[in-house]
């Protein structure tokens, strides 16, 4: 996913949300900073401008680009 560094945030399968700043993800609850490469296989949903860009339903699946942009509740 080449658009991943431009995304606003990602949500992982363990329920944590990370705000993205380039290739660094900062966890909203604890402020923990993690490299995007370490987060990639744990990512469930990718959000940019309150729209879902990509998602995966199973941790073993590949990250799939969403064709119809869905709004995200805030």
trRosetta pair geometry for C-beta under 8 A, 3 or more apart (Angstrom, degrees):
i j d omega theta_ij theta_ji phi_ij phi_ji
1 4 4.3 91 105 -41 109 104
1 46 7.0 -171 169 -45 162 170
1 53 7.9 106 -162 126 130 119
1 54 5.8 -90 -112 -9 142 168
1 63 5.6 -54 -37 102 129 136
1 65 7.3 157 -113 -74 99 90
3 6 5.4 -68 -168 48 65 109
3 7 6.4 84 135 -49 84 91
3 46 7.7 115 99 145 101 145
3 48 7.3 -85 156 -25 115 155
3 53 6.1 -133 108 178 136 147
3 54 7.8 146 69 -19 116 122
4 7 5.6 -39 -154 2 38 119
4 10 7.8 14 -154 -67 93 131
4 20 7.6 -150 162 -136 69 162
4 36 6.5 131 137 -174 123 137
4 40 7.7 7 -156 -110 164 94
4 46 6.4 -88 -115 -132 75 143
4 54 7.9 -49 -83 33 84 140
5 20 6.8 -166 -148 163 39 130
5 22 5.5 -1 -162 -162 108 41
5 23 5.7 -31 -109 -68 111 66
5 36 6.9 -75 -87 -56 76 172
6 48 6.6 32 118 -120 81 143
7 10 6.5 68 112 -57 140 87
7 20 5.4 64 83 35 81 151
7 46 5.0 -76 -126 -177 160 99
7 47 6.4 109 -175 71 107 37
7 48 4.4 -104 -131 -66 63 102
7 53 6.0 -120 -104 23 114 147
8 19 7.0 -44 163 -144 65 73
8 20 6.5 149 154 40 14 97
8 47 5.6 -54 60 106 100 83
8 48 5.1 144 -4 -117 88 49
8 49 6.7 152 -27 -33 129 39
9 17 5.8 15 174 -179 128 96
9 18 6.3 165 -157 85 77 47
9 19 5.1 -42 -97 -104 95 49
9 20 6.1 -173 -95 -2 33 85
9 47 5.1 -7 64 60 83 107
10 17 7.4 170 86 -152 39 56
10 18 5.3 -9 58 58 86 98
10 20 6.4 67 -8 -47 95 114
10 25 6.5 -54 40 -121 113 135
10 39 6.6 114 84 151 146 134
10 43 4.8 -49 -179 -129 131 108
10 44 7.8 137 174 44 84 58
10 45 6.8 166 -156 85 59 52
10 46 5.3 -19 -105 -104 89 63
10 47 7.1 178 -86 19 36 77
11 15 7.4 -22 -174 -150 98 26
11 16 7.2 169 -152 87 58 40
11 17 5.1 -25 -99 -100 78 75
11 18 7.8 175 -86 19 30 70
11 43 7.4 96 71 -155 40 64
11 44 5.3 -50 99 60 85 103
11 45 4.6 10 45 50 105 99
11 47 7.4 50 -13 -11 96 113
12 15 7.0 -38 76 28 77 21
12 16 5.0 5 38 56 115 86
12 17 7.8 -156 9 -77 76 30
12 18 7.2 54 -27 -8 104 108
12 39 6.9 -107 -83 -159 118 91
12 42 4.4 4 -145 141 115 101
12 43 6.0 -67 -100 -99 66 35
12 44 5.9 113 -162 -3 18 94
13 42 5.9 -118 19 -168 94 70
13 44 5.0 131 -69 -59 62 114
13 59 5.4 -23 -54 -78 163 106
14 42 7.0 -22 3 -172 99 119
16 27 5.5 -35 -179 -135 122 109
16 28 7.7 173 -173 30 74 85
16 29 7.0 -98 -134 16 89 117
17 27 7.3 116 77 -150 46 60
17 28 4.9 3 82 4 98 126
17 29 8.0 106 46 -19 81 88
18 25 3.5 23 163 177 137 114
18 26 6.2 139 -160 59 78 29
18 27 5.4 -43 -98 -86 78 53
18 28 7.2 -148 -98 -21 26 77
18 34 6.8 -73 -123 49 145 110
18 39 6.3 -80 33 -129 164 153
19 25 7.0 148 69 -157 36 62
19 26 5.1 -25 59 61 91 91
19 28 6.3 97 -23 -73 98 85
20 24 7.3 143 -154 80 56 46
20 25 5.4 -31 -96 -99 67 74
20 26 8.0 173 -86 17 20 73
20 36 7.0 49 -131 -90 108 115
21 24 5.1 -23 69 70 90 97
21 25 7.8 164 23 -92 70 26
21 26 6.5 28 2 -8 113 111
23 35 6.3 3 144 -157 93 76
23 36 4.5 -105 -163 13 64 122
23 37 7.4 15 -176 -22 109 84
24 33 5.6 -10 -176 -166 113 103
24 34 7.3 143 -161 73 63 34
24 35 6.4 -48 -105 -106 61 46
24 36 6.8 -91 -64 -32 16 86
25 33 7.2 149 79 -155 46 51
25 34 5.0 -25 66 67 98 87
25 35 7.5 45 18 136 86 6
25 36 5.8 117 -27 -84 101 66
25 39 5.1 41 14 -40 152 160
26 31 6.3 -15 -175 -154 101 46
26 32 7.2 161 -153 79 54 39
26 33 5.3 -21 -98 -97 76 71
26 34 7.9 165 -85 21 30 69
27 30 5.1 12 95 48 124 87
27 31 6.5 -52 69 5 79 9
27 32 4.4 16 24 50 123 89
27 33 7.9 -131 6 -65 79 27
27 34 7.1 56 -36 0 97 110
34 38 5.4 -109 176 77 101 121
34 39 5.5 111 116 -54 122 104
35 38 4.9 88 67 7 86 102
35 39 7.2 -162 97 -4 45 90
36 39 5.4 -61 -146 42 38 111
36 40 6.4 62 155 -56 69 88
37 40 5.9 -22 -148 -12 31 118
39 42 5.6 -86 -163 52 52 104
39 43 5.9 67 146 -54 89 95
40 43 5.9 -43 -156 0 30 117
40 63 7.7 -91 -174 -27 81 139
41 59 7.3 60 163 -173 80 87
42 59 7.4 -10 -121 -133 45 106
43 46 6.4 28 173 -62 131 87
43 56 7.3 90 101 22 75 113
43 63 6.3 13 89 -94 117 127
44 55 6.4 8 154 -152 60 81
44 56 6.1 -115 -141 59 46 77
45 52 6.0 -61 -165 -133 105 104
45 54 7.5 167 -153 91 42 53
45 55 4.7 -2 -106 -107 70 97
46 52 7.1 101 73 -163 56 61
46 53 4.5 -59 103 62 104 103
46 54 4.3 22 35 51 122 88
46 55 6.9 -146 18 -67 72 55
46 63 7.1 57 -18 -167 124 126
47 50 7.0 8 -179 -116 110 18
47 51 6.9 153 -154 74 70 32
47 52 5.9 -43 -98 -98 72 50
47 53 6.7 170 -106 4 17 89
47 72 5.4 7 -132 -36 131 162
48 51 6.2 -31 72 62 64 83
48 53 5.2 39 14 -41 107 127
50 71 6.0 3 144 -152 98 73
50 72 5.0 -144 -166 46 61 93
50 74 6.5 -55 -119 -47 112 120
51 69 4.3 -2 -170 -176 129 111
51 70 6.6 139 -154 67 69 38
51 71 6.3 -44 -97 -98 67 42
51 72 6.7 -154 -82 -9 16 95
52 55 6.1 -9 -178 -39 123 115
52 66 5.1 37 115 21 99 163
52 69 6.7 167 57 -155 64 58
52 70 4.7 4 25 55 115 96
52 72 6.2 124 -49 -62 80 103
53 65 6.9 -46 160 -140 70 71
53 66 6.3 167 160 32 17 101
53 69 7.7 -2 -90 -118 48 91
54 63 5.0 48 152 167 129 99
54 64 6.2 170 -157 83 85 34
54 65 5.1 -46 -97 -100 96 43
54 66 5.9 -162 -94 -9 32 83
55 63 7.3 -168 111 -152 5 71
55 64 6.5 -31 67 59 55 83
55 66 6.1 43 9 -56 96 113
56 59 7.4 101 117 -99 125 23
56 61 4.5 177 -162 85 109 107
56 62 6.7 -160 -104 99 125 25
56 63 5.2 -81 -42 -100 114 49
56 64 6.2 121 -87 8 69 84
57 61 6.1 38 49 23 70 153
58 61 4.5 96 61 -11 89 106
61 64 7.3 -37 147 -24 117 106
66 69 6.6 111 108 -98 112 43
66 70 6.7 -72 160 5 150 97
